[in-house]
Amino acid sequence: MGVIAEIKTNRVLFSYTLSEAANDDFQLHCHNYYELYFLIEGDVDYLVEGRQFHMAPHSMLLLTPNIFHGVKVNSTKPYIRFALHFLPDILTMERRHLLLSAFPAMEKHSGKEIYYPNTDAYRIYSFFESFTECSRLEPELLEELLPIYMESLLSQITVMSHSGQTANPFVSPDTLSKIIAYLNTHLTDTITLDYISEKFFISKHHLNKVFRKAIGTTVWDYLLHKRIIYAQQLLINGHSAAEAAVQSGFGDYSAFYRAYIKIIGHSPLQDRGVLPTLVR
């Protein structure tokens, strides 16, 4: 993927990219930071917690931390987008709650939307363009101005979110929505396929089939990724690796250790007590 412009700091990652490569399946993952995706041009689908969106030009997705999502590029047609990842402490404390209010708490099924199919009326494109201009600044000036750029963009998104201008192109079956809500609410509990199938009156085979079709992965892999991201946050907050393993739902430390390295890419010991950052 070619990078047209980018910003990399400990609190914000911004990228303006172009790609002409297709991929056959959703590249699924989740993170412990907020994400914004703005499509300029391309033929792409996003899968977010069982909901599939075929994005239109100048549409936008809002993703909260720990949300399972992926993108599938359907053709070699140019895929051009803005992507913005950020940690909430880039925002001033007194305005943080308001500026993050547009982001839905997916695990609680708050009813707020994540997809905005047409943002032109709110000039969202121009706000993202300002980050491209910001990327050319000297590091010292960039550090001073970046929080202001962030708050300007999020202020406009907050206004747009109160307008009711949203779309719901795909709604999960009711049972699947309830299963996802249950998994997120009981993330660290002992959960088995047998228990889920009995609780929601669905066979294990059908459960995995429906879940994989909607989410793009298995129930267990979904839980594993979410538990590891939760454990990472516990480690950052100062918990020991053993404590993080237990509190994130792992009964066996060696299984936790292997899963952590596989998903995060390094030992959990590297994350204990570190300051949260997007650049490591």
HELIX and SHEET records of a PDB file:
HELIX    1   1 PRO A   88  ILE A   90  5                                   3    
HELIX    2   2 MET A   93  LEU A   99  1                                   7    
HELIX    3   3 MET A  106  LYS A  108  5                                   3    
HELIX    4   4 ASP A  120  TYR A  122  5                                   3    
HELIX    5   5 ILE A  124  CYS A  134  1                                  11    
HELIX    6   6 PRO A  139  SER A  161  1                                  23    
HELIX    7   7 ASP A  174  THR A  185  1                                  12    
HELIX    8   8 LEU A  193  LYS A  199  1                                   7    
HELIX    9   9 LYS A  204  ILE A  215  1                                  12    
HELIX   10  10 VAL A  219  ILE A  236  1                                  18    
HELIX   11  11 ALA A  241  GLN A  247  1                                   7    
HELIX   12  12 TYR A  253  ILE A  264  1                                  12    
HELIX   13  13 PRO A  268  ASP A  271  5                                   4    
SHEET    1   A 6 GLY A   2  LYS A   8  0                                        
SHEET    2   A 6 VAL A  12  SER A  19 -1                                        
SHEET    3   A 6 TYR A  79  PHE A  86 -1                                        
SHEET    4   A 6 TYR A  34  GLU A  41 -1                                        
SHEET    5   A 6 SER A  59  LEU A  63 -1                                        
SHEET    6   A 6 TYR A 115  TYR A 116 -1                                        
SHEET    1   B 3 ARG A  51  HIS A  54  0                                        
SHEET    2   B 3 VAL A  44  VAL A  48 -1                                        
SHEET    3   B 3 HIS A  69  VAL A  73 -1                                        
END                                                                             
